[in-house]
Amino acid sequence: MELPIYNHPTLTVGEEAIRDKLYDAILTGNLQALALVDEELRFTTANAAFCNLLGLPKGHRLTNFHLSFLPFYDLPDFKARLGQLQTFNISRFEAESEVESLEGSAKYLKLTVVRLGKDRNLFEGAALFLNDLSRNHRQRKGMAAEVRELKTQNKKLKKYIAANLQLENFTYLASHDLKEPLRMIGNFTQLLERKYGNLLDQTGKEYLGFVIDGAQKMNDFIDALLTFSQLDKTEHHTQSIKTETLLFLLTKELEQAAKEQQATFQIENMPPEIIGNQDKLKTLFNLLLKNALKFNKPGEELRIKVSGKDSGGYWQFSVSDNGIGIETEYFDRIFLLFKRLHLRSTYPGVGMGLAIAKKIVHQHGGEIWVESIPGKGSTFHFTLKKPEGLS
């Protein structure tokens, strides 16, 4: 390997030999990717590490190649900064670029150029140092992509929050401003029926019944919408709940409806106590029991069974019936807001009960799903996550 030798008048021949050997050892043995260019910006030598980073064939040392061979040369401002280095306006500068080797592998390299010599009137060349920043560059690109994704998700979240705030505002207005005229409609139509019902013919009475029924349905709809929206605003306080007591009270409340539907309740294998929000869980069981009572087969005894078990980190419950059942294709749809599978004239309701049930289950860290055979009945399963340290 031919190395440049800069003679110094004070060095003896022996000292020059020692210096040359030391210089050669530093250049060839240094793990730092290092190269030298002369005053004409031609390479006098480059060590193996330098050439390897550029992806050059083994043994290539760039001797007599011009600096323009490097991929950095065409970068914006590179030539201008190189000119500043040659005219002593700067002593060093850096540049970064992505380099593709002969094998096709890409690297992201940083080049540092340092002027050699102390004579400000004579440019003697420069030392070049290469550093492989590929890993850091990939990490930066990955982080930049994650930041972009986070910004996108943040925009979506803001829109979602804004939409939900609008829903909450609407619900507030609905619960107060709409319920008042509904109460007036209901009260005055009932008053009209009592006082002047005997003066109406059959058609008039039928029309009046439509008004009363419509007002009641609208009132039920607003109550359900309000219940759904208030679930997120209500404090989620938890406490110990005796399951058998909770189910006993609920079945007593539904006793009259059960008699009308020829239904019987069976409670079995319930965990003695669970931890959760008592009001919300009461609403959850109440909705599922009412759902089972509603979708019965006319003229057939309805059997509703509630069971539970301890599943390690969760409590799991099931509410099953022998009612009309649900087609498989509707298993996901029934948990959405306002989704109904039947006409109101056949099975009354506003289509929000199971959506409310799903929200309560999710607030307790669980999941809800259904298994059903059309014509034979349905079983609604749901889990409630246990508090930390209780499983």
C-alpha positions in Angstrom: 0.0 0.0 0.0 1.4 3.4 -1.0 1.0 6.0 1.7 1.6 9.7 1.4 4.8 10.9 3.1 5.1 14.5 4.4 8.8 15.2 4.9 9.8 17.4 7.8 13.2 19.0 7.8 13.9 18.2 11.4 13.3 14.4 11.1 16.2 12.1 10.6 16.0 9.1 8.3 15.4 6.7 11.3 12.7 9.0 12.7 11.0 9.1 9.3 11.0 5.3 9.2 9.5 5.0 12.6 6.9 7.7 11.8 5.9 5.9 8.6 5.5 2.5 10.3 3.4 4.2 13.0 1.3 6.0 10.4 0.8 2.8 8.5 -0.2 0.9 11.6 -2.8 3.6 12.6 -4.3 3.6 9.1 -4.5 -0.1 8.4 -5.1 -1.4 11.9 -7.7 1.2 13.0 -11.2 -0.1 13.2 -12.4 3.4 12.4 -13.2 3.7 8.7 -10.5 6.1 7.6 -9.2 7.4 4.3 -6.9 10.2 3.0 -7.2 12.5 0.0 -4.4 14.8 -1.3 -4.5 18.4 -2.3 -6.3 17.5 -5.6 -8.9 15.5 -3.7 -7.7 12.2 -4.9 -7.5 9.2 -2.6 -4.0 8.3 -1.5 -5.3 5.4 0.5 -8.3 4.0 2.5 -8.4 1.3 5.1 -10.4 -1.9 4.9 -13.1 -0.6 7.2 -13.7 2.4 5.0 -14.0 0.3 1.8 -16.2 -2.3 3.5 -18.7 0.4 4.5 -18.9 1.6 0.9 -19.4 -2.0 -0.2 -16.3 -2.1 -2.4 -14.6 -5.4 -3.4 -12.1 -6.8 -1.0 -8.6 -5.3 -1.4 -9.8 -2.1 -3.1 -8.2 0.9 -1.5 -9.5 3.7 -3.8 -6.0 4.9 -4.6 -6.0 7.7 -7.2 -9.8 7.8 -7.3 -11.3 11.3 -7.0 -13.4 12.3 -4.0 -16.4 12.7 -6.4 -16.5 8.8 -6.4 -18.3 9.0 -3.0 -22.1 9.1 -3.0 -22.0 12.2 -0.8 -20.5 14.3 -3.6 -23.8 15.2 -5.2 -25.6 16.1 -2.0 -26.8 19.7 -1.7 -24.1 22.0 -0.3 -21.4 19.3 -0.3 -19.3 20.9 -3.0 -19.7 24.4 -1.4 -18.6 23.1 2.0 -15.7 21.3 0.4 -14.7 24.6 -1.2 -14.8 26.3 2.2 -12.6 23.6 3.5 -10.0 24.1 0.8 -10.0 27.9 1.3 -9.7 27.5 5.1 -13.1 29.0 5.9 -13.9 25.8 7.9 -11.7 23.1 9.2 -14.2 20.2 9.0 -17.8 19.3 8.0 -20.1 16.4 8.0 -22.6 14.8 5.5 -25.0 11.9 5.6 -26.4 9.8 2.8 -27.9 6.4 2.1 -25.5 4.2 0.2 -26.2 1.0 -1.8 -23.4 -1.5 -2.0 -22.6 -3.6 -5.0 -24.4 -6.5 -3.4 -27.6 -4.3 -3.2 -27.6 -3.8 0.6 -28.4 -0.3 1.7 -26.6 1.6 4.5 -27.0 5.0 6.0 -23.5 6.5 6.4 -22.1 9.6 8.0 -19.0 11.2 6.4 -16.7 13.5 8.4 -14.1 15.5 6.4 -11.2 17.1 8.3 -8.6 19.3 6.7 -4.9 18.3 7.1 -2.0 20.6 7.6 -1.5 23.8 9.5 -0.3 26.0 6.6 -3.3 28.4 5.9 -1.8 29.2 2.5 -1.5 25.6 1.3 -4.3 23.0 1.2 -2.5 19.6 1.8 -5.5 17.3 1.7 -8.1 15.9 4.1 -8.8 12.9 6.3 -12.2 11.2 5.8 -14.0 9.2 8.5 -17.1 7.0 7.9 -19.6 6.0 10.5 -22.5 3.5 9.9 -25.7 5.0 11.2 -28.0 2.5 9.6 -29.4 1.1 12.9 -30.0 4.6 14.3 -31.5 5.7 11.0 -33.9 2.8 10.9 -34.9 3.5 14.5 -35.5 7.2 13.6 -37.6 6.2 10.6 -39.5 3.8 12.7 -40.1 6.4 15.4 -41.1 8.9 12.8 -43.6 6.4 11.4 -44.9 5.8 14.9 -45.2 9.5 15.5 -47.2 10.0 12.3 -49.4 7.0 13.2 -49.9 8.5 16.7 -50.8 11.9 15.2 -53.3 10.2 12.9 -54.9 8.2 15.8 -54.9 11.3 17.9 -56.9 13.2 15.2 -59.3 10.2 15.0 -59.6 10.2 18.8 -60.3 13.9 18.9 -63.1 13.4 16.3 -64.4 10.5 18.3 -64.4 12.4 21.6 -66.1 15.4 19.9 -68.7 13.1 18.4 -69.4 11.5 21.8 -69.6 14.9 23.4 -72.2 15.9 20.9 -74.0 12.6 21.6 -73.9 13.4 25.3 -75.2 16.9 24.7 -78.0 15.6 22.6 -78.9 13.0 25.2 -79.0 15.7 27.9 -81.3 17.8 25.7 -83.4 14.8 24.9 -83.8 13.8 28.5 -84.9 17.2 29.6 -86.3 19.2 26.7 -88.0 16.3 24.9 -89.4 14.5 27.8 -91.3 17.5 29.0 -93.5 17.8 25.9 -93.8 14.0 25.8 -95.2 14.1 29.4 -97.7 16.8 28.3 -98.8 14.7 25.3 -99.2 11.6 27.5 -101.0 13.4 30.2 -103.4 15.3 28.0 -104.2 12.4 25.8 -105.0 10.3 28.8 -107.1 13.1 30.2 -108.9 13.4 26.8 -109.6 9.7 26.8 -111.1 9.8 30.3 -113.3 12.9 29.8 -114.3 12.7 26.2 -113.6 9.0 25.3 -117.3 8.2 25.3 -117.9 10.9 22.7 -115.4 9.4 20.2 -116.3 6.7 17.7 -114.2 3.6 17.3 -111.9 5.2 14.8 -111.3 8.2 17.1 -110.5 5.9 20.0 -108.1 4.0 17.8 -106.3 7.2 16.8 -106.1 8.3 20.4 -104.6 5.0 21.3 -101.9 5.5 18.6 -101.0 8.8 20.2 -100.7 7.4 23.7 -98.7 4.4 22.4 -96.4 6.6 20.3 -95.7 8.9 23.3 -94.9 5.9 25.5 -92.6 4.4 22.9 -90.7 7.7 22.4 -90.4 8.0 26.2 -89.0 4.5 26.4 -86.5 5.3 23.6 -85.3 8.5 25.4 -84.9 6.6 28.7 -82.8 3.9 27.0 -80.7 6.4 25.2 -80.1 8.3 28.4 -79.2 5.1 30.3 -76.6 4.2 27.6 -75.0 7.6 27.5 -74.9 8.0 31.3 -73.0 4.7 31.8 -69.7 6.5 31.0 -70.5 9.5 33.2 -71.5 7.5 36.2 -68.8 6.9 38.8 -67.7 3.3 38.5 -67.6 2.4 42.2 -67.2 -1.3 43.0 -68.3 -3.3 46.0 -68.9 -6.8 47.2 -72.2 -8.1 45.8 -74.0 -11.3 47.0 -75.2 -12.8 43.7 -78.0 -14.9 45.1 -79.5 -11.9 46.8 -79.2 -9.8 43.7 -80.9 -12.5 41.5 -83.6 -13.2 44.1 -84.6 -9.5 44.2 -84.6 -9.2 40.4 -86.7 -12.3 39.9 -89.2 -11.0 42.5 -89.5 -7.7 40.5 -90.1 -9.7 37.3 -92.5 -12.2 39.0 -95.6 -10.7 37.4 -94.1 -10.5 33.9 -93.0 -14.2 34.4 -96.5 -15.3 35.2 -97.9 -13.5 32.1 -95.3 -15.3 30.0 -95.7 -18.7 31.8 -92.0 -18.5 32.7 -90.0 -20.0 35.5 -86.6 -18.9 36.8 -83.8 -21.3 37.8 -80.7 -20.0 39.6 -77.8 -22.4 40.1 -74.1 -22.6 40.7 -73.7 -18.9 41.4 -70.4 -17.6 42.9 -71.4 -16.5 46.5 -69.9 -13.0 46.0 -68.5 -10.9 43.2 -66.9 -7.5 43.0 -68.5 -4.8 40.7 -70.7 -1.8 40.4 -74.0 -3.0 42.0 -76.3 -0.7 40.0 -74.8 -1.5 36.7 -74.7 -5.2 37.3 -78.3 -5.1 38.5 -79.1 -3.4 35.2 -77.1 -6.0 33.3 -78.9 -9.1 34.8 -82.2 -7.3 34.5 -81.8 -6.6 30.8 -80.8 -10.2 30.0 -83.7 -11.6 32.0 -86.2 -9.3 30.4 -84.7 -10.2 27.0 -85.3 -13.9 27.7 -88.9 -13.1 28.8 -89.6 -11.1 25.7 -88.5 -13.6 23.0 -90.5 -16.6 24.1 -92.6 -19.0 22.0 -96.3 -18.2 22.5 -98.2 -21.0 24.2 -95.1 -22.8 25.5 -93.7 -22.8 29.0 -90.6 -20.6 29.1 -87.7 -21.8 31.2 -84.9 -19.3 32.1 -81.8 -20.5 33.8 -79.1 -18.3 35.3 -75.8 -20.0 36.2 -72.2 -18.9 37.0 -68.8 -20.2 37.8 -65.3 -19.0 38.9 -62.9 -19.0 35.9 -59.7 -18.0 37.6 -59.2 -14.3 36.7 -62.9 -13.9 35.8 -66.4 -14.8 36.9 -68.4 -16.2 34.1 -72.2 -16.2 33.9 -74.8 -17.6 31.6 -78.5 -16.6 31.0 -80.2 -19.3 28.9 -83.8 -19.8 27.7 -85.8 -22.1 25.5 -87.3 -19.2 23.4 -87.3 -18.4 19.7 -83.5 -18.4 19.3 -81.3 -16.3 17.0 -79.8 -17.0 13.6 -76.0 -17.2 13.6 -75.6 -14.4 11.1 -77.1 -12.0 13.7 -74.9 -12.9 16.6 -72.8 -9.7 16.3 -75.6 -7.4 15.1 -77.8 -7.8 18.2 -75.2 -6.0 20.4 -75.3 -2.8 18.3 -77.3 0.3 19.1 -80.9 0.4 17.6 -80.5 -3.0 15.9 -83.7 -5.0 15.9 -84.4 -8.3 14.4 -88.2 -8.2 14.7 -91.0 -5.8 14.2 -92.1 -3.8 17.3 -95.6 -5.0 16.8 -94.3 -8.6 17.4 -91.6 -8.0 20.0 -91.7 -4.5 21.6 -88.6 -2.5 22.5 -86.2 0.1 21.3 -83.2 -2.1 20.3 -80.8 -0.8 23.0 -80.9 -3.4 25.7 -78.1 -5.6 24.6 -75.9 -2.6 23.6 -76.3 -1.4 27.2 -75.5 -4.9 28.5 -72.3 -5.0 26.3 -71.2 -1.6 27.6 -71.6 -2.6 31.2 -69.7 -5.9 30.7 -66.8 -4.0 29.0 -66.7 -1.5 31.9 -66.1 -4.6 34.1 -63.2 -5.8 31.9 -65.2 -8.7 30.4 -66.8 -9.9 27.2 -70.3 -10.9 26.2 -71.4 -13.3 23.5 -74.3 -15.5 22.5 -74.9 -19.1 21.5 -78.2 -20.0 20.0 -80.2 -22.5 17.9 -83.2 -21.0 16.1 -86.4 -22.4 17.5 -84.7 -24.0 20.5 -83.4 -21.0 22.6 -80.4 -18.8 23.3 -77.7 -18.6 25.9 -76.0 -15.3 26.7 -72.6 -15.7 28.2 -70.6 -12.9 29.8 -67.5 -12.5 32.0 -66.5 -10.0 34.7 -62.9 -9.5 35.5 -61.8 -10.0 39.0 -59.9 -7.2 40.8 -56.1 -7.6 40.9 -54.9 -10.1 43.5 -58.3 -11.7 43.8 -57.9 -14.5 41.2 
